[in-house]
């Protein structure tokens, strides 16, 4: 499949429309960073677990057969990206998806890969 453009001049109307809707560098950077967080299989597994129910670090570590320290590190990354939130119940901290947007991103990603396969 040829991927180069065969024309020698740009369509000014198309270029103008494209520039009008082009996202800023700041927005593009923020979106790229969001998708980087989804680029780690462990974080994706954690998000998937939290899409079903809220869990504490200990439960996530046991399900994924990982150390609590490793899970805590991943949860910190997810929390900084505003993908998960936490609540305390006594000494236990429970984690859940931050909002429905995170669930939608995860579900649509799963839908996409099942469609592609």
C-alpha positions as CSV (number, residue, x, y, z in Angstrom):
1,X,0.0,0.0,0.0
2,X,1.4,3.4,-1.0
3,X,1.4,5.9,1.9
4,X,2.9,8.9,0.2
5,X,0.7,11.7,-1.2
6,X,0.8,12.0,-5.0
7,X,-0.3,15.6,-5.2
8,X,2.2,18.5,-5.4
9,X,0.0,21.2,-3.9
10,X,-2.0,21.3,-0.7
11,X,-5.7,21.9,-0.7
12,X,-5.9,25.3,1.1
13,X,-9.5,24.7,2.3
14,X,-8.5,21.3,3.8
15,X,-5.4,22.7,5.4
16,X,-7.3,25.6,6.9
17,X,-10.0,23.3,8.3
18,X,-7.3,21.0,9.7
19,X,-5.5,23.8,11.4
20,X,-8.8,25.1,12.9
21,X,-9.4,21.7,14.7
22,X,-5.7,20.9,15.5
23,X,-5.3,20.4,19.2
24,X,-2.7,22.4,21.1
25,X,0.7,21.0,22.1
26,X,-0.4,21.1,25.7
27,X,-3.6,19.0,25.0
28,X,-1.7,16.6,22.7
29,X,1.0,16.1,25.4
30,X,-1.6,15.5,28.1
31,X,-3.5,13.0,25.9
32,X,-0.2,11.2,25.0
33,X,0.7,11.0,28.7
34,X,-2.7,9.5,29.5
35,X,-2.2,6.8,26.9
36,X,1.4,6.1,28.2
37,X,-0.2,5.2,31.5
38,X,-2.3,2.6,29.6
39,X,0.9,1.3,28.0
40,X,1.8,-0.9,30.9
41,X,0.1,-4.3,31.1
42,X,0.1,-4.4,34.9
43,X,-1.6,-1.0,35.1
44,X,-4.2,-2.2,32.6
45,X,-4.8,-5.3,34.7
46,X,-5.3,-3.2,37.8
47,X,-7.7,-0.9,35.9
48,X,-9.6,-3.9,34.7
49,X,-9.9,-5.4,38.2
50,X,-11.1,-2.0,39.5
51,X,-13.7,-1.8,36.8
52,X,-15.4,-4.7,38.5
53,X,-15.1,-3.7,42.2
54,X,-13.0,-1.6,44.5
55,X,-10.0,-3.4,46.0
56,X,-7.3,-2.8,48.6
57,X,-3.6,-3.1,47.7
58,X,-3.4,-6.5,49.4
59,X,-6.2,-8.0,47.3
60,X,-4.8,-6.6,44.0
61,X,-1.3,-8.0,44.9
62,X,-2.8,-11.4,45.6
63,X,-4.9,-11.5,42.4
64,X,-1.9,-10.4,40.3
65,X,0.6,-12.5,42.3
66,X,2.8,-9.4,42.9
67,X,4.2,-7.6,45.9
68,X,2.2,-5.0,47.7
69,X,5.1,-2.6,47.0
70,X,4.9,-3.1,43.3
71,X,1.1,-2.6,43.3
72,X,1.4,0.5,45.4
73,X,3.9,1.9,42.9
74,X,1.5,1.3,40.0
75,X,-1.5,2.7,41.9
76,X,0.5,5.8,42.6
77,X,1.0,6.3,38.8
78,X,-2.7,5.6,38.2
79,X,-3.7,8.1,40.9
80,X,-1.4,10.8,39.6
81,X,-3.0,10.3,36.1
82,X,-6.4,10.7,37.8
83,X,-7.5,7.2,36.7
84,X,-8.1,5.8,40.2
85,X,-9.3,7.3,43.5
86,X,-9.0,5.9,47.0
87,X,-11.0,5.9,50.2
88,X,-10.0,4.9,53.7
89,X,-12.0,2.6,55.9
90,X,-10.1,2.4,59.2
91,X,-6.5,1.4,58.3
92,X,-7.4,-0.1,54.9
93,X,-7.3,2.0,51.7
94,X,-9.6,0.9,48.9
95,X,-9.1,1.8,45.3
96,X,-11.6,2.3,42.5
97,X,-11.8,3.8,39.1
98,X,-11.9,7.6,39.3
99,X,-15.0,8.0,37.1
100,X,-17.0,6.5,34.3
101,X,-14.7,8.0,31.7
102,X,-12.0,5.6,32.8
103,X,-14.4,2.6,32.5
104,X,-15.4,3.8,29.0
105,X,-11.7,4.1,27.9
106,X,-11.0,0.6,29.1
107,X,-14.2,-0.9,27.6
108,X,-13.7,0.8,24.3
109,X,-10.1,-0.4,24.1
110,X,-11.3,-4.0,24.8
111,X,-14.0,-3.6,22.2
112,X,-11.4,-2.4,19.7
113,X,-8.9,-5.2,20.2
114,X,-11.7,-7.8,20.1
115,X,-12.9,-6.3,16.8
116,X,-9.4,-6.2,15.3
117,X,-8.6,-9.9,16.3
